[in-house]
Amino acid sequence: MSAIAVQRPPLVKMTVSPGGSTVNKINPVRARVRHAAPPPQPPASDGPPPPSLMKRARTTGGDYFARRALRSQCIRRSLDDHFFPQASEIVPGLFVCDAYTATSPAVLQQLGITHVISVLPDGFYAYPRGIKHVVVPVGDSRKDDIGRYFRKALEFIQKALDADGQVLVHCVWGMSRSATIVMAYLIESRNMSTVQALKVMRAKREIVRPNAGFLRQLQMYEVTRRVEKSRPPVIDRDVEDMNRKYALLVLERRRERRQSVRSK
C-alpha cells in the first residue's frame, strides 16, 4: 500500500495579469508559517547546578515535597542584599535562620554575631576569625540522631550567652534542624516542655517545623532532663551515705565506751 504524498502550497504563487504577463505573489499562508517566531527556549545554563543546591537536595530527606510550600517562605529577594535577612531572635541573643542569611556578611555585622552553629553534614562556609563556629554534622531525616549533639551544642550556646555573645543557629532553611537545637536549649534552660518550646519557636518564626523523628528525640530529652533534675546529684547521695555511716560508727564507739566504763 503506497503512502499518499501531501502537497504543500507553494511559497510563491504565480498569477496571470490581464495584460498576459505573469506576476509572482507571496502565498500568505506559507509566509506566516515560514516566518513565524520560533518558540521561546529556556536560557542555556552556564554549567552544572551550584554545589550548594545539590547539597540541599541531598539533605532534605523524605520531607522535601511536604516542605516545598514552606521552603518558599525562607528566601525573599531584596534590593539591599541578595537575600532578605531572615534571622529570627528566639530569646535575647539567640537567633535562628537559613543558610543564605547565615552566610550574609551584612546580616552577621548587623546582628553582631559572635558564635555560629551550622547544623549541616559539613560546614561549607568559612566564617571570619572573630566568629566562633561549630558544626553539628547531621542530616534532616527522621532517622538522623540529632539528640547525641544536644549537650555539645547547648554548652556552646550557654557559654556564648554568658559572655554576652550573639549566637546564630542555622541549617538549610531554618525550619527543622536548627529549630530542634534551639528547642532543646529552651527545654534545658527554661524548663519548657517540647510543646511549649515549639509554640515559642513558631511565635517567633512561623516556618519552624521539626520532622517527626526530631520531635520524638526532643520529647525523650525532655523526660530525661526532668528525671535528672528531680533527684539529687550522685555526689550528694554519696556524701549522705558517708555521713550516715560515720554517725553509726560514732554511736557504736560510744556504746563500747559505756560498756567498758560499766564493766570497771
Summary of the structure (lengths in Angstrom):
residues: 264
radius of gyration: 35.8
end to end distance: 140.0
largest distance: 165.7
contacts: 690
relative contact order: 0.10
helix: 48%
strand: 11%
